Amino acid sequence: GIQLVESGGGSVQEGGSLELSCAAPGYSVSRFCMAWFRQALGKQREAVAGIDGDGQTSYTDSVKGRFTISQDNTKRILYLKMNSLKAEDTAMYYCAADLKMPWQSRPCSGRLGDGMDYWGKGTLVTISS
């Protein structure tokens, strides 16, 4: 199966920015539905953003206008650019993929985060106020 490896996490102050990366060696990230999730301490994991191979994106309401998901199929990397970070964005961030079918069969945009079957180990994002 796919090995998803996240990087780019760190500690920044409120209002700052970070860009997370997710490497998917050997896989074409634009063939499948890809997504970013996060899990804060003591809370359930939530889907943050998803992207289809045609570039259609979807976001949870709390990050709209601040986060941008994108992909570079040449480099086989998924990105999450995070701006205007808030203390409540503090969480472990995970990259995920649905490899059961090509994205056209069930686009990400209609099902933010649902149906992912491969996960990375996460990268920690800490926002200080």
Contacts in CASP RR format, 6 or more apart in sequence:
PFRMAT RR
TARGET T0000
AUTHOR 0000-0000-0000
METHOD contacts of the structure
MODEL  1
GIQLVESGGGSVQEGGSLELSCAAPGYSVSRFCMAWFRQALGKQREAVAG
IDGDGQTSYTDSVKGRFTISQDNTKRILYLKMNSLKAEDTAMYYCAADLK
MPWQSRPCSGRLGDGMDYWGKGTLVTISS
1 99 0 8 1.000
1 118 0 8 1.000
2 24 0 8 1.000
2 26 0 8 1.000
2 27 0 8 1.000
2 97 0 8 1.000
2 99 0 8 1.000
2 118 0 8 1.000
3 24 0 8 1.000
3 25 0 8 1.000
3 120 0 8 1.000
4 22 0 8 1.000
4 23 0 8 1.000
4 24 0 8 1.000
4 95 0 8 1.000
4 96 0 8 1.000
4 97 0 8 1.000
4 118 0 8 1.000
4 119 0 8 1.000
4 120 0 8 1.000
5 22 0 8 1.000
5 23 0 8 1.000
5 25 0 8 1.000
5 120 0 8 1.000
5 121 0 8 1.000
6 20 0 8 1.000
6 21 0 8 1.000
6 22 0 8 1.000
6 93 0 8 1.000
6 94 0 8 1.000
6 95 0 8 1.000
6 120 0 8 1.000
6 121 0 8 1.000
6 122 0 8 1.000
6 123 0 8 1.000
7 20 0 8 1.000
7 21 0 8 1.000
7 22 0 8 1.000
7 23 0 8 1.000
7 123 0 8 1.000
8 18 0 8 1.000
8 19 0 8 1.000
8 20 0 8 1.000
8 21 0 8 1.000
8 123 0 8 1.000
9 18 0 8 1.000
9 20 0 8 1.000
9 93 0 8 1.000
9 123 0 8 1.000
9 124 0 8 1.000
9 125 0 8 1.000
10 18 0 8 1.000
10 123 0 8 1.000
10 124 0 8 1.000
10 125 0 8 1.000
10 126 0 8 1.000
11 126 0 8 1.000
11 127 0 8 1.000
11 128 0 8 1.000
12 18 0 8 1.000
12 85 0 8 1.000
12 126 0 8 1.000
12 127 0 8 1.000
12 128 0 8 1.000
13 127 0 8 1.000
13 128 0 8 1.000
13 129 0 8 1.000
14 85 0 8 1.000
14 86 0 8 1.000
14 87 0 8 1.000
14 127 0 8 1.000
14 128 0 8 1.000
14 129 0 8 1.000
15 83 0 8 1.000
15 84 0 8 1.000
15 85 0 8 1.000
15 86 0 8 1.000
15 127 0 8 1.000
16 83 0 8 1.000
16 84 0 8 1.000
16 85 0 8 1.000
16 127 0 8 1.000
17 81 0 8 1.000
17 82 0 8 1.000
17 83 0 8 1.000
17 84 0 8 1.000
17 85 0 8 1.000
18 82 0 8 1.000
18 85 0 8 1.000
18 125 0 8 1.000
19 79 0 8 1.000
19 80 0 8 1.000
19 81 0 8 1.000
19 82 0 8 1.000
20 36 0 8 1.000
20 79 0 8 1.000
20 80 0 8 1.000
20 81 0 8 1.000
20 82 0 8 1.000
20 93 0 8 1.000
20 95 0 8 1.000
20 123 0 8 1.000
20 125 0 8 1.000
21 77 0 8 1.000
21 78 0 8 1.000
21 79 0 8 1.000
22 34 0 8 1.000
22 36 0 8 1.000
22 77 0 8 1.000
22 78 0 8 1.000
22 79 0 8 1.000
22 80 0 8 1.000
22 95 0 8 1.000
22 120 0 8 1.000
23 76 0 8 1.000
23 77 0 8 1.000
24 34 0 8 1.000
24 76 0 8 1.000
24 77 0 8 1.000
24 78 0 8 1.000
24 95 0 8 1.000
24 97 0 8 1.000
25 76 0 8 1.000
26 76 0 8 1.000
27 76 0 8 1.000
27 97 0 8 1.000
27 99 0 8 1.000
28 73 0 8 1.000
28 76 0 8 1.000
29 53 0 8 1.000
29 71 0 8 1.000
29 72 0 8 1.000
29 73 0 8 1.000
29 76 0 8 1.000
29 77 0 8 1.000
29 78 0 8 1.000
29 97 0 8 1.000
30 53 0 8 1.000
30 55 0 8 1.000
30 71 0 8 1.000
30 73 0 8 1.000
31 53 0 8 1.000
31 102 0 8 1.000
31 103 0 8 1.000
32 53 0 8 1.000
32 97 0 8 1.000
32 98 0 8 1.000
32 99 0 8 1.000
32 101 0 8 1.000
32 102 0 8 1.000
32 103 0 8 1.000
33 50 0 8 1.000
33 51 0 8 1.000
33 52 0 8 1.000
33 97 0 8 1.000
33 98 0 8 1.000
33 103 0 8 1.000
33 106 0 8 1.000
33 107 0 8 1.000
33 108 0 8 1.000
33 116 0 8 1.000
34 50 0 8 1.000
34 51 0 8 1.000
34 69 0 8 1.000
34 71 0 8 1.000
34 78 0 8 1.000
34 95 0 8 1.000
34 96 0 8 1.000
34 97 0 8 1.000
34 98 0 8 1.000
34 108 0 8 1.000
35 47 0 8 1.000
35 48 0 8 1.000
35 49 0 8 1.000
35 50 0 8 1.000
35 51 0 8 1.000
35 69 0 8 1.000
35 95 0 8 1.000
35 96 0 8 1.000
35 97 0 8 1.000
35 98 0 8 1.000
35 108 0 8 1.000
35 112 0 8 1.000
35 113 0 8 1.000
35 116 0 8 1.000
36 47 0 8 1.000
36 48 0 8 1.000
36 49 0 8 1.000
36 50 0 8 1.000
36 69 0 8 1.000
36 78 0 8 1.000
36 80 0 8 1.000
36 93 0 8 1.000
36 94 0 8 1.000
36 95 0 8 1.000
36 96 0 8 1.000
37 45 0 8 1.000
37 46 0 8 1.000
37 47 0 8 1.000
37 48 0 8 1.000
37 93 0 8 1.000
37 94 0 8 1.000
37 95 0 8 1.000
37 96 0 8 1.000
37 113 0 8 1.000
37 116 0 8 1.000
37 119 0 8 1.000
38 45 0 8 1.000
38 46 0 8 1.000
38 48 0 8 1.000
38 89 0 8 1.000
38 91 0 8 1.000
38 92 0 8 1.000
38 93 0 8 1.000
38 94 0 8 1.000
38 125 0 8 1.000
39 45 0 8 1.000
39 46 0 8 1.000
39 91 0 8 1.000
39 92 0 8 1.000
39 94 0 8 1.000
40 88 0 8 1.000
40 90 0 8 1.000
40 91 0 8 1.000
40 92 0 8 1.000
41 91 0 8 1.000
43 91 0 8 1.000
45 94 0 8 1.000
46 60 0 8 1.000
47 60 0 8 1.000
47 112 0 8 1.000
47 113 0 8 1.000
47 114 0 8 1.000
48 59 0 8 1.000
48 60 0 8 1.000
48 63 0 8 1.000
48 67 0 8 1.000
48 80 0 8 1.000
48 93 0 8 1.000
49 57 0 8 1.000
49 58 0 8 1.000
49 59 0 8 1.000
49 60 0 8 1.000
49 63 0 8 1.000
49 67 0 8 1.000
49 68 0 8 1.000
49 69 0 8 1.000
49 80 0 8 1.000
49 112 0 8 1.000
50 57 0 8 1.000
50 58 0 8 1.000
50 59 0 8 1.000
50 69 0 8 1.000
50 108 0 8 1.000
50 109 0 8 1.000
50 112 0 8 1.000
50 113 0 8 1.000
51 57 0 8 1.000
51 58 0 8 1.000
51 69 0 8 1.000
51 70 0 8 1.000
51 71 0 8 1.000
51 78 0 8 1.000
51 108 0 8 1.000
52 103 0 8 1.000
52 104 0 8 1.000
52 107 0 8 1.000
52 108 0 8 1.000
52 109 0 8 1.000
53 71 0 8 1.000
53 103 0 8 1.000
54 103 0 8 1.000
55 71 0 8 1.000
56 107 0 8 1.000
56 108 0 8 1.000
56 109 0 8 1.000
57 68 0 8 1.000
57 69 0 8 1.000
57 109 0 8 1.000
58 108 0 8 1.000
58 109 0 8 1.000
58 110 0 8 1.000
58 112 0 8 1.000
59 65 0 8 1.000
59 67 0 8 1.000
59 69 0 8 1.000
59 112 0 8 1.000
60 112 0 8 1.000
62 88 0 8 1.000
63 82 0 8 1.000
63 89 0 8 1.000
66 82 0 8 1.000
66 83 0 8 1.000
66 84 0 8 1.000
66 85 0 8 1.000
67 80 0 8 1.000
67 81 0 8 1.000
67 82 0 8 1.000
67 83 0 8 1.000
68 79 0 8 1.000
68 80 0 8 1.000
68 81 0 8 1.000
68 83 0 8 1.000
69 78 0 8 1.000
69 79 0 8 1.000
69 80 0 8 1.000
69 81 0 8 1.000
70 78 0 8 1.000
70 79 0 8 1.000
70 81 0 8 1.000
71 77 0 8 1.000
71 78 0 8 1.000
71 79 0 8 1.000
72 79 0 8 1.000
78 95 0 8 1.000
80 93 0 8 1.000
82 89 0 8 1.000
82 125 0 8 1.000
85 125 0 8 1.000
85 127 0 8 1.000
86 127 0 8 1.000
87 127 0 8 1.000
87 128 0 8 1.000
87 129 0 8 1.000
88 127 0 8 1.000
89 125 0 8 1.000
89 127 0 8 1.000
90 125 0 8 1.000
90 126 0 8 1.000
90 127 0 8 1.000
91 124 0 8 1.000
91 125 0 8 1.000
92 122 0 8 1.000
92 123 0 8 1.000
92 124 0 8 1.000
92 125 0 8 1.000
93 122 0 8 1.000
93 123 0 8 1.000
93 124 0 8 1.000
93 125 0 8 1.000
94 119 0 8 1.000
94 120 0 8 1.000
94 121 0 8 1.000
94 122 0 8 1.000
95 119 0 8 1.000
95 120 0 8 1.000
95 122 0 8 1.000
96 113 0 8 1.000
96 116 0 8 1.000
96 118 0 8 1.000
96 119 0 8 1.000
96 120 0 8 1.000
97 116 0 8 1.000
97 117 0 8 1.000
97 118 0 8 1.000
98 106 0 8 1.000
98 108 0 8 1.000
98 115 0 8 1.000
98 116 0 8 1.000
98 117 0 8 1.000
98 118 0 8 1.000
99 117 0 8 1.000
99 118 0 8 1.000
100 115 0 8 1.000
100 117 0 8 1.000
END
